[in-house]
Amino acid sequence: MSNATAIDRVMAWEALDSRGTPTVACEVRVAGGAVGTATVPSGASTGAHEARELRDGGERYAGRGVQQAVSNVERILGPAVHGHDARDQAGLDATMRQLDGTPNLGRLGANAILAVSIATARAAAAAANVPLHRYLAADGDPLLPMPMINIVSGGAHAGGAVDVQDFLIVPVGAESFAQAIEWAWRVRRATASVASERGLIAVLVADEGGLGPSLPSNRAALELLASGIARAGLQPGAEVAIAIDVAATQFVQGNHYHLAAEDRTVDAAGLLEELAEWRASYPIVSLEDPVGEDDWDGWRDASTRWATDLQLLGDDLFATDLQRLERGIDMGVANAVLVKPNQSGTLSGAKAVVIRAHEAGYATVVSARSGDTEDDWLADLAVGWRAGQIKVGSLTRSERTAKWNRLLRIEKEAGGRAVFAGRAALGRRRT
């Protein structure tokens, strides 16, 4: 082991995420003096199968404090990894998992463990005097991800204004990351303009920076977005397409799906049929969580219908968990995986999901959470892991723009060596 990369100090503290809720921040220093920091996010629409963050309970911060998780970093995790080579990410993460001893990291807290995991990777990159994305990458030019950008929000991200969680755009015709972001800005601005003309409130934003107007139906949100694309002067489908995060797990009731905003209930077949109708009318290229996280039959039906010509993206379905991904591969469901590091709880766990997904021909989308922070390490993960796609929210709120700005810088620094993933990054089942 190189003494210069031996972990010398681990410090943690309680920080605030974009909702003003406490989260864990961490600093790792190695013997040679290099330092890495990380502040971890938190989700609102959390699935049952993801790693568990640790909260304090009690009256302080209405039970949402993370002082115990911070203490676990400094009193348990830090001493356990002291002297560990920061370059051995897999060994570090395995040590922390073993210390926790639970399948979902609920004893010490996935928020505590992930903070140490990412801060250590950053310290190792700093010790090597390279950006995190370069440290993580295999040989080859940087691959800039295709962005999925939130324009209209509903569900848990917008107080249930509509049931479907997010209506996003994918700039499929863009030739660079910078152009993709500029097109997204045009669409968001145009959509807000259309909303205002219709008497809708378009100045307030949802958790991820998207517009959150009160609308009469889920389809009305889709129609508003389509109008925004047209108003922006961009060609639907050829230049800008639509992605939908249904987040159907959030409205599962027994064996059915209750659309509270529309006060109606449908079964899986009815929900898929409605999505098929939307697809026939709008340039939709990606559907995320069209049925619930444990509705494997519904996922099989969706995959039979669409997996060869539409990106079917599993978030709650896979929960960035290797075993659940393997089940999906064996069953032939979905064709893309949403990768949220805090669902896994460690950097190496999330990376293993990316690697296995690519081996199986599944696309990957690295994703932020609704309660995120101004930290930008996620952008480097998307590039370093050559994920192909990234989803961090809209183009407002600094915890969102921090990631977009980091990717814009990476593209500039790479110059002509940067490759933009483009439309080819979208998931399709090859036949």
C-alpha positions as semicolon CSV with decimal commas, in nm:
position;residue;x (nm);y (nm);z (nm)
1;M;0,000;0,000;0,000
2;S;0,116;0,350;-0,077
3;N;0,131;0,549;0,248
4;A;0,025;0,861;0,058
5;T;-0,320;0,714;-0,011
6;A;-0,380;0,561;0,332
7;I;-0,690;0,707;0,496
8;D;-0,570;0,934;0,772
9;R;-0,882;1,117;0,889
10;V;-1,260;1,089;0,847
11;M;-1,484;1,374;0,956
12;A;-1,862;1,407;0,917
13;W;-2,126;1,668;0,988
14;E;-2,495;1,738;0,947
15;A;-2,566;1,941;0,632
16;L;-2,891;2,043;0,460
17;D;-3,032;1,908;0,136
18;S;-3,241;2,100;-0,119
19;R;-3,558;2,058;0,088
20;G;-3,384;2,197;0,395
21;T;-3,377;1,850;0,550
22;P;-3,061;1,724;0,725
23;T;-2,828;1,494;0,538
24;V;-2,478;1,358;0,594
25;A;-2,164;1,531;0,471
26;C;-1,819;1,378;0,501
27;E;-1,453;1,462;0,448
28;V;-1,184;1,199;0,401
29;R;-0,814;1,291;0,415
30;V;-0,530;1,062;0,314
31;A;-0,178;1,060;0,452
32;G;-0,033;1,246;0,155
33;G;-0,264;1,540;0,226
34;A;-0,526;1,490;-0,047
35;V;-0,883;1,549;0,063
36;G;-1,220;1,434;-0,068
37;T;-1,564;1,551;0,041
38;A;-1,918;1,434;-0,029
39;T;-2,270;1,536;0,068
40;V;-2,534;1,271;0,002
41;P;-2,891;1,312;-0,126
42;S;-3,225;1,177;-0,010
43;G;-3,533;1,067;-0,202
44;A;-3,903;1,140;-0,154
45;S;-4,052;0,860;-0,364
46;T;-3,838;0,591;-0,206
47;G;-3,894;0,228;-0,298
48;A;-3,924;-0,058;-0,053
49;H;-3,612;-0,232;-0,181
50;E;-3,350;0,042;-0,157
51;A;-3,086;0,087;0,111
52;R;-3,207;0,267;0,423
53;E;-3,084;0,602;0,545
54;L;-3,067;0,649;0,921
55;R;-3,275;0,922;1,086
56;D;-3,270;1,022;1,453
57;G;-3,639;1,039;1,536
58;G;-3,756;1,256;1,823
59;E;-3,851;1,623;1,808
60;R;-3,539;1,773;1,654
61;Y;-3,594;1,843;1,281
62;A;-3,927;1,658;1,324
63;G;-3,732;1,335;1,356
64;R;-3,535;1,389;1,034
65;G;-3,201;1,471;1,194
66;V;-2,893;1,264;1,113
67;Q;-2,677;1,313;1,420
68;Q;-2,663;0,938;1,482
69;A;-2,551;0,873;1,124
70;V;-2,282;1,141;1,164
71;S;-2,172;0,979;1,489
72;N;-2,157;0,639;1,317
73;V;-1,919;0,785;1,058
74;E;-1,685;0,932;1,316
75;R;-1,700;0,665;1,587
76;I;-1,745;0,341;1,389
77;L;-1,680;0,374;1,016
78;G;-1,388;0,619;1,037
79;P;-1,180;0,415;1,283
80;A;-1,257;0,094;1,089
81;V;-1,124;0,234;0,759
82;H;-0,832;0,426;0,908
83;G;-0,515;0,320;0,725
84;H;-0,713;0,164;0,439
85;D;-0,583;0,242;0,092
86;A;-0,828;0,492;-0,056
87;R;-0,767;0,341;-0,399
88;D;-0,923;0,010;-0,289
89;Q;-1,286;0,119;-0,326
90;A;-1,430;-0,231;-0,334
91;G;-1,242;-0,333;-0,020
92;L;-1,346;-0,016;0,162
93;D;-1,713;-0,060;0,074
94;A;-1,706;-0,429;0,168
95;T;-1,557;-0,340;0,507
96;M;-1,835;-0,091;0,575
97;R;-2,107;-0,333;0,464
98;Q;-1,967;-0,596;0,694
99;L;-1,959;-0,350;0,983
100;D;-2,325;-0,265;0,928
101;G;-2,426;-0,628;0,902
102;T;-2,775;-0,570;0,760
103;P;-2,893;-0,625;0,399
104;N;-3,019;-0,267;0,363
105;L;-2,746;-0,088;0,565
106;G;-3,011;0,024;0,810
107;R;-2,803;-0,018;1,129
108;L;-2,530;0,237;1,056
109;G;-2,724;0,408;0,779
110;A;-2,682;0,405;0,402
111;N;-2,646;0,783;0,421
112;A;-2,346;0,747;0,652
113;I;-2,182;0,471;0,448
114;L;-2,235;0,638;0,109
115;A;-2,084;0,964;0,235
116;V;-1,763;0,785;0,334
117;S;-1,762;0,584;0,012
118;I;-1,784;0,884;-0,221
119;A;-1,554;1,109;-0,017
120;T;-1,291;0,835;-0,028
121;A;-1,312;0,807;-0,407
122;R;-1,270;1,182;-0,433
123;A;-0,968;1,172;-0,202
124;A;-0,811;0,899;-0,417
125;A;-0,874;1,105;-0,730
126;A;-0,723;1,413;-0,565
127;A;-0,418;1,210;-0,464
128;A;-0,378;1,103;-0,828
129;N;-0,422;1,467;-0,935
130;V;-0,702;1,382;-1,179
131;P;-1,074;1,469;-1,188
132;L;-1,306;1,210;-1,037
133;H;-1,447;1,112;-1,377
134;R;-1,100;1,043;-1,511
135;Y;-1,007;0,845;-1,198
136;L;-1,319;0,628;-1,237
137;A;-1,298;0,580;-1,612
138;A;-1,148;0,301;-1,810
139;D;-0,932;0,403;-2,104
140;G;-1,103;0,610;-2,369
141;D;-1,238;0,955;-2,434
142;P;-1,495;1,104;-2,195
143;L;-1,854;1,003;-2,277
144;L;-2,093;1,291;-2,207
145;P;-2,436;1,155;-2,112
146;M;-2,763;1,229;-2,284
147;P;-2,960;1,441;-2,034
148;M;-3,320;1,373;-1,935
149;I;-3,454;1,709;-1,817
150;N;-3,761;1,757;-1,598
151;I;-4,007;2,015;-1,733
152;V;-4,340;1,938;-1,560
153;S;-4,362;1,768;-1,220
154;G;-4,635;1,588;-1,029
155;G;-4,660;1,306;-0,778
156;A;-4,444;1,319;-0,467
157;H;-4,233;1,596;-0,622
158;A;-4,515;1,847;-0,659
159;G;-4,767;1,781;-0,385
160;G;-4,971;1,549;-0,605
161;A;-5,070;1,816;-0,859
162;V;-5,101;1,524;-1,100
163;D;-5,038;1,158;-1,024
164;V;-4,755;1,094;-1,271
165;Q;-4,430;1,208;-1,116
166;D;-4,230;1,368;-1,398
167;F;-4,270;1,473;-1,760
168;L;-3,925;1,520;-1,908
169;I;-3,761;1,595;-2,239
170;V;-3,476;1,413;-2,411
171;P;-3,289;1,627;-2,669
172;V;-3,239;1,332;-2,903
173;G;-3,127;1,544;-3,198
174;A;-2,860;1,743;-3,014
175;E;-2,501;1,705;-3,129
176;S;-2,334;1,808;-2,802
177;F;-2,415;1,824;-2,435
178;A;-2,411;2,204;-2,444
179;Q;-2,662;2,208;-2,729
180;A;-2,885;1,963;-2,541
181;I;-2,894;2,193;-2,239
182;E;-2,971;2,500;-2,453
183;W;-3,259;2,319;-2,622
184;A;-3,393;2,214;-2,282
185;W;-3,378;2,576;-2,165
186;R;-3,582;2,680;-2,467
187;V;-3,844;2,413;-2,401
188;R;-3,875;2,492;-2,031
189;R;-3,911;2,864;-2,099
190;A;-4,167;2,802;-2,374
191;T;-4,367;2,560;-2,160
192;A;-4,383;2,815;-1,877
193;S;-4,502;3,074;-2,129
194;V;-4,779;2,845;-2,257
195;A;-4,884;2,766;-1,900
196;S;-4,904;3,136;-1,810
197;E;-5,115;3,210;-2,117
198;R;-5,359;2,940;-2,001
199;G;-5,392;3,100;-1,660
200;L;-5,179;2,840;-1,482
201;I;-4,931;2,931;-1,212
202;A;-4,591;2,875;-1,372
203;V;-4,355;3,064;-1,141
204;L;-4,342;2,816;-0,853
205;V;-4,129;2,506;-0,896
206;A;-4,141;2,150;-0,766
207;D;-3,871;1,963;-0,573
208;E;-3,656;1,903;-0,880
209;G;-3,707;2,245;-1,036
210;G;-3,981;2,149;-1,279
211;L;-4,305;2,339;-1,328
212;G;-4,579;2,216;-1,095
213;P;-4,905;2,373;-1,213
214;S;-5,241;2,243;-1,102
215;L;-5,380;2,054;-1,401
216;P;-5,707;1,870;-1,461
217;S;-5,547;1,541;-1,565
218;N;-5,221;1,358;-1,621
219;R;-5,269;1,379;-1,996
220;A;-5,306;1,757;-1,965
221;A;-4,948;1,773;-1,833
222;L;-4,829;1,578;-2,135
223;E;-5,020;1,807;-2,370
224;L;-4,871;2,114;-2,198
225;L;-4,520;1,980;-2,249
226;A;-4,587;1,897;-2,614
227;S;-4,712;2,253;-2,664
228;G;-4,393;2,383;-2,504
229;I;-4,177;2,183;-2,746
230;A;-4,372;2,323;-3,039
231;R;-4,352;2,678;-2,901
232;A;-3,974;2,638;-2,866
233;G;-3,948;2,578;-3,241
234;L;-3,797;2,232;-3,203
235;Q;-3,911;1,930;-3,403
236;P;-4,097;1,679;-3,182
237;G;-3,939;1,337;-3,194
238;A;-3,655;1,427;-3,431
239;E;-3,496;1,694;-3,213
240;V;-3,672;1,674;-2,877
241;A;-3,863;1,371;-2,747
242;I;-4,052;1,305;-2,424
243;A;-3,974;1,080;-2,127
244;I;-4,224;1,001;-1,853
245;D;-4,149;0,890;-1,498
246;V;-4,480;0,732;-1,405
247;A;-4,353;0,627;-1,059
248;A;-4,649;0,390;-1,045
249;T;-4,538;0,241;-0,712
250;Q;-4,657;0,563;-0,550
251;F;-5,020;0,494;-0,638
252;V;-5,043;0,118;-0,593
253;Q;-5,346;0,014;-0,388
254;G;-5,358;-0,362;-0,351
255;N;-5,375;-0,507;-0,702
256;H;-5,479;-0,179;-0,861
257;Y;-5,354;0,174;-0,922
258;H;-5,543;0,467;-0,773
259;L;-5,502;0,794;-0,961
260;A;-5,594;1,029;-0,676
261;A;-5,572;1,352;-0,875
262;E;-5,828;1,211;-1,118
263;D;-6,017;1,008;-0,855
264;R;-6,019;0,682;-1,050
265;T;-5,871;0,335;-1,019
266;V;-5,731;0,108;-1,291
267;D;-5,560;-0,229;-1,303
268;A;-5,216;-0,284;-1,459
269;A;-5,364;-0,363;-1,799
270;G;-5,571;-0,046;-1,791
271;L;-5,270;0,164;-1,689
272;L;-5,057;0,020;-1,969
273;E;-5,336;0,077;-2,220
274;E;-5,356;0,442;-2,117
275;L;-4,981;0,478;-2,159
276;A;-5,013;0,318;-2,503
277;E;-5,269;0,583;-2,597
278;W;-5,030;0,857;-2,485
279;R;-4,756;0,697;-2,690
280;A;-4,971;0,699;-3,000
281;S;-5,024;1,075;-2,966
282;Y;-4,690;1,207;-2,839
283;P;-4,318;1,146;-2,918
284;I;-4,247;0,939;-2,607
285;V;-3,912;0,757;-2,607
286;S;-3,881;0,651;-2,242
287;L;-4,120;0,520;-1,976
288;E;-3,994;0,485;-1,619
289;D;-4,169;0,262;-1,366
290;P;-4,492;0,224;-1,570
291;V;-4,616;-0,028;-1,310
292;G;-4,528;-0,094;-0,946
293;E;-4,199;-0,215;-0,805
294;D;-4,327;-0,567;-0,733
295;D;-4,565;-0,600;-1,027
296;W;-4,338;-0,835;-1,222
297;D;-4,628;-0,958;-1,434
298;G;-4,713;-0,601;-1,530
299;W;-4,349;-0,538;-1,615
300;R;-4,344;-0,849;-1,833
301;D;-4,652;-0,727;-2,019
302;A;-4,498;-0,381;-2,069
303;S;-4,176;-0,536;-2,193
304;T;-4,356;-0,762;-2,438
305;R;-4,530;-0,457;-2,580
306;W;-4,249;-0,206;-2,593
307;A;-3,900;-0,329;-2,508
308;T;-3,782;-0,338;-2,870
309;D;-3,878;0,019;-2,960
310;L;-3,907;0,215;-2,636
311;Q;-3,682;0,268;-2,335
312;L;-3,843;0,091;-2,037
313;L;-3,658;0,225;-1,737
314;G;-3,663;0,050;-1,401
315;D;-3,615;0,262;-1,089
316;D;-3,813;0,121;-0,796
317;L;-3,815;-0,209;-0,987
318;F;-3,438;-0,254;-0,967
319;A;-3,352;-0,018;-0,676
320;T;-2,987;-0,017;-0,794
321;D;-2,968;-0,369;-0,654
322;L;-2,772;-0,641;-0,834
323;Q;-3,001;-0,926;-0,730
324;R;-3,314;-0,748;-0,851
325;L;-3,139;-0,660;-1,176
326;E;-3,045;-1,025;-1,225
327;R;-3,409;-1,124;-1,176
328;G;-3,511;-0,867;-1,436
329;I;-3,252;-0,994;-1,682
330;D;-3,365;-1,353;-1,630
331;M;-3,729;-1,257;-1,686
332;G;-3,651;-1,032;-1,981
333;V;-3,821;-0,727;-1,829
334;A;-3,726;-0,363;-1,895
335;N;-3,427;-0,260;-2,103
336;A;-3,277;0,021;-1,893
337;V;-3,178;0,076;-1,530
338;L;-3,197;0,394;-1,326
339;V;-2,885;0,409;-1,107
340;K;-2,913;0,599;-0,779
341;P;-2,604;0,551;-0,562
342;N;-2,794;0,604;-0,239
343;Q;-3,030;0,318;-0,330
344;S;-2,723;0,094;-0,319
345;G;-2,545;0,268;-0,031
346;T;-2,193;0,233;-0,173
347;L;-2,012;0,351;-0,482
348;S;-1,890;0,004;-0,575
349;G;-2,240;-0,140;-0,536
350;A;-2,384;0,114;-0,779
351;K;-2,095;0,063;-1,020
352;A;-2,154;-0,314;-1,020
353;V;-2,512;-0,252;-1,132
354;V;-2,390;-0,032;-1,420
355;I;-2,139;-0,296;-1,531
356;R;-2,389;-0,583;-1,516
357;A;-2,655;-0,380;-1,696
358;H;-2,418;-0,304;-1,981
359;E;-2,312;-0,669;-2,002
360;A;-2,678;-0,765;-2,042
361;G;-2,745;-0,499;-2,304
362;Y;-2,943;-0,272;-2,072
363;A;-2,901;0,106;-2,092
364;T;-2,817;0,299;-1,775
365;V;-2,931;0,637;-1,646
366;V;-2,740;0,783;-1,351
367;S;-2,988;0,977;-1,138
368;A;-3,001;1,238;-0,864
369;R;-3,272;1,242;-0,594
370;S;-3,547;1,492;-0,521
371;G;-3,372;1,595;-0,199
372;D;-3,029;1,658;-0,347
373;T;-2,744;1,896;-0,269
374;E;-2,516;2,142;-0,446
375;D;-2,248;1,873;-0,461
376;D;-2,168;1,766;-0,818
377;W;-2,002;1,423;-0,785
378;L;-2,293;1,256;-0,967
379;A;-2,192;1,423;-1,294
380;D;-1,845;1,268;-1,270
381;L;-1,996;0,926;-1,204
382;A;-2,207;0,947;-1,520
383;V;-1,900;1,030;-1,728
384;G;-1,654;0,801;-1,552
385;W;-1,885;0,501;-1,565
386;R;-1,982;0,579;-1,928
387;A;-2,346;0,550;-1,822
388;G;-2,480;0,713;-2,138
389;Q;-2,766;0,904;-1,973
390;I;-2,820;1,127;-1,671
391;K;-3,129;1,256;-1,494
392;V;-3,092;1,525;-1,229
393;G;-3,406;1,739;-1,254
394;S;-3,481;2,063;-1,430
395;L;-3,272;2,369;-1,520
396;T;-3,356;2,568;-1,208
397;R;-3,244;2,527;-0,845
398;S;-2,872;2,523;-0,775
399;E;-2,860;2,159;-0,664
400;R;-2,973;2,074;-1,019
401;T;-2,764;2,325;-1,212
402;A;-2,454;2,218;-1,017
403;K;-2,459;1,886;-1,203
404;W;-2,537;2,041;-1,542
405;N;-2,261;2,299;-1,490
406;R;-2,012;2,027;-1,399
407;L;-2,091;1,840;-1,720
408;L;-2,060;2,158;-1,925
409;R;-1,716;2,209;-1,776
410;I;-1,610;1,850;-1,841
411;E;-1,719;1,888;-2,204
412;K;-1,518;2,212;-2,237
413;E;-1,207;2,069;-2,072
414;A;-1,216;1,758;-2,290
415;G;-1,242;1,966;-2,607
416;G;-1,253;1,756;-2,921
417;R;-1,194;1,436;-2,722
418;A;-1,542;1,447;-2,566
419;V;-1,802;1,216;-2,718
420;F;-2,172;1,296;-2,668
421;A;-2,375;0,980;-2,615
422;G;-2,676;1,108;-2,809
423;R;-2,988;0,916;-2,908
424;A;-2,798;0,586;-2,926
425;A;-2,775;0,578;-2,545
426;L;-3,148;0,510;-2,509
427;G;-3,248;0,159;-2,414
428;R;-3,387;-0,084;-2,672
429;R;-3,413;-0,463;-2,663
430;R;-3,200;-0,593;-2,947
431;T;-3,363;-0,873;-3,148
